[in-house]
Amino acid sequence: MAERLGLRFIGTIGLLRQARWQGLVPAAYPLLVELRRRGFWVGDSLLEEIRRDEERE
């Protein structure tokens, strides 16, 4: 659908990271941990990368 409308597809993780960069949420990492707890699949290495990125900022 997004492609058909000419929109860029970024997915749930991309959306949360973008929201953090724009100051809409304080951090994406805890939200992703909660999503994962509820059954959303996020790979260990990606989750760790996001955690490290947010610690650096």
C-alpha positions as CSV (number, residue, x, y, z in Angstrom):
1,M,0.0,0.0,0.0
2,A,2.7,2.5,1.0
3,E,4.6,1.8,-2.2
4,R,1.5,2.2,-4.3
5,L,0.9,5.6,-2.7
6,G,4.5,6.6,-3.3
7,L,5.4,6.6,0.4
8,R,8.6,5.3,1.9
9,F,8.2,2.2,4.0
10,I,10.2,2.3,7.2
11,G,8.4,-0.3,9.4
12,T,7.7,-0.2,13.1
13,I,11.3,0.0,14.3
14,G,12.1,2.8,11.8
15,L,9.0,4.6,12.9
16,L,10.0,4.4,16.6
17,R,13.6,5.5,15.8
18,Q,12.3,8.5,13.8
19,A,9.9,9.4,16.6
20,R,12.9,9.5,19.0
21,W,15.0,11.6,16.6
22,Q,12.1,14.1,16.3
23,G,11.7,14.2,20.1
24,L,8.2,12.6,20.1
25,V,9.3,9.8,22.4
26,P,12.2,9.9,24.9
27,A,13.6,6.6,23.7
28,A,12.8,3.8,21.3
29,Y,14.6,1.0,23.1
30,P,12.2,0.6,26.0
31,L,9.3,0.6,23.6
32,L,10.9,-2.1,21.5
33,V,11.6,-4.2,24.6
34,E,7.9,-3.9,25.5
35,L,6.8,-4.8,22.0
36,R,9.2,-7.8,22.1
37,R,7.7,-8.9,25.4
38,R,4.3,-8.9,23.7
39,G,5.4,-11.0,20.8
40,F,6.8,-8.6,18.2
41,W,10.0,-10.0,16.8
42,V,13.1,-7.9,17.2
43,G,16.6,-9.5,16.7
44,D,19.0,-9.4,19.6
45,S,21.7,-7.6,17.6
46,L,19.3,-4.9,16.3
47,L,17.9,-4.3,19.8
48,E,21.5,-4.0,21.2
49,E,22.5,-1.6,18.4
50,I,19.5,0.6,19.2
51,R,20.3,0.5,22.9
52,R,24.0,1.5,22.3
53,D,22.9,4.3,19.9
54,E,20.6,5.8,22.5
55,E,23.2,5.6,25.2
56,R,25.7,7.6,23.1
57,E,23.2,10.4,22.5
